[in-house]
Amino acid sequence: MDIINYIFVLASVVLGAYGWLAPQYTLETLDLEAGPTGMGQSEIRASAGALFIGMGLGALIIGSPAAYAMLGFCWLGASIGRATSLVLDGQSRKKWTFFGVEAVVGLGALALNLPLAM
């Protein structure tokens, strides 16, 4: 169980590091463009970067099933946003891939930890 939780943390931190430290790469991967004010890079560094690092490291530091379950809720929330986009904004292979990763991490972390947290 601990190894799987560590994999969820690693996924959060590694993917977050891309957003935080390589915002232009992340923007391009997500088919986004930065504007002249720099807010695009700032938003990617914050919401697709350091936020995920904080979630992962927070779960690791706290180390309780509730903390790992909360990590799952965060990833599941992202998958719900992605599913909404698939329905309302159109479908693409990239969106389905991101949705799959988000749903697997979210549901996996919840299935593994939520029963122990309650």
ABEGO torsion letter per residue (X at the ends): XAAAAAAAAAAAAAAAAAAAABAAAAAAAAGBBBBAAGAAAAAAAAAABAAAAAAAAAAAAAGBAAAAAAAAAAAAAAAAAAAAAAAAAEBBAAAAAAAAAAAAAAAAAAAAAAAAAX
